Amino acid sequence: MFQINYIYILISNCFVNGEVPGLGWKKLYMLSVKDVAELAGVSVGTVSRVINNNPTVKPDTREKVLAAIETLHYVPNEVARNFKMQKSMIVALLLPDIAHPFFSELTSYIEDALDQQ
């Protein structure tokens, strides 16, 4: 995680350059649940249920999906998930001077409170 002007940017390994293990693609590609489903031989809904720990998935199917996730190094796209759920998970804080001790401490308290949720 890098901090640039108090905006946090998370870097994930969801982009693959070159051959994707088990699928053989040769391009820069952002992995999706469809790719995991294809490799595991299950539906997209089953992959979603495994990711969300739904107890209705059979253990052997769960293992196939988890193995595909590990093989592809799949990381769920939080931006897409938040968009679908209509939640941005973004809090904007406008301050006159972040270097002022009061505003700096206020920002710290707000960040701590949000981390606890």
N, C-alpha and C positions, 0 to 999 in steps of 0.2 A: 504494500500500500504506500503510495506516495502522497505527500501533502503539497498542494500548490495553491497558494493564496487562500488557504482554509477551505478548499474544495478537495474532497478526497476522491481519488481515482483508484479503483481496484483493477488489477491486471489478472486475468485468468488464462488458463491454457485451453480455451475452447476453440482456438483456431489451429488448424493442422495444415502444414505445408508439405506436400509430397504424398506418399502412399499412406492411406489409412489402413491400419492392420485389419485384415478380414474383409475389407470392402474394395481395396485396390484403386481408389480414386487418385488422380494425379493433378490436383489443383488446390489452391487455397480455398478452404471451405469451412464454414462455421457449422459445427455438428449440431444435430437436433435429435429429439426423441425418435423421429422417423428413422434416423440412421441406427440408433440403438435397437429399435424394433426390428429393422431389417436384419441386422447381424444376429440377434437373438432368435429370430423366427417367430416373433409374437406381434400382437397388435400394438399400436401407439397407446391405446387405453391401458393395456397391461403394463407397459413401461411406466406410464403415469402413476398407476396404482402402486408399483414397486417403489418408485421415488418418494411417494407420499406415505409409505409404510401401511398400506391398506391390508388388513389381515385376510382378505378373501383370496389372495394370490397363493396358488399352490407352491410349496417349498421348492420343488424342482424347477418350476418356472421362474421363481424369484432368483434362484441361483444362476440360471441362464442369463437373465436380464442383468444381474449384478456383474457377471463375467463379461458381458458385452460392454457395460459401462466402464469397467476397468480396462478392457482391451483398447477401447477408443479414447480413454482418458476424458470421458464426457463430463462436463461441468454444466449444470442447469443454468440457463440464461435468466438471471434475476430481472433484467430489464423487461424481457418478454413476459415473464410470469407476473410482474407487477402491472404491466400494461393490460394483460388479460383480466387480472383481478381488479383493475381500475384503482390501483394504489400506487402512488409515486414513491413513497418512502423517502421523500425529500423534504427537508426543513430549511427554510431560508431565514437568515438572521441578518438584518441590516443594522449596522452599527456605525456611529460617527467616527470612532477611533479605536481600532482593535488593540493598539498599543497601550491604551489607558488601562491601568490596573483593574478598575471596576468592570469594564467591558470584557477584558480578558478573563477575569474570574467568572463573570456571568456566562460567557461562552463555554467555559470549562464545566460549569454546573449543568448547563443545558445538555451538553454532549454526554455527560455522565448519566443524566436522567434518561436520555434517549437510548443509551447503550443497555440500560437495565430492562427496557421493554422488549 
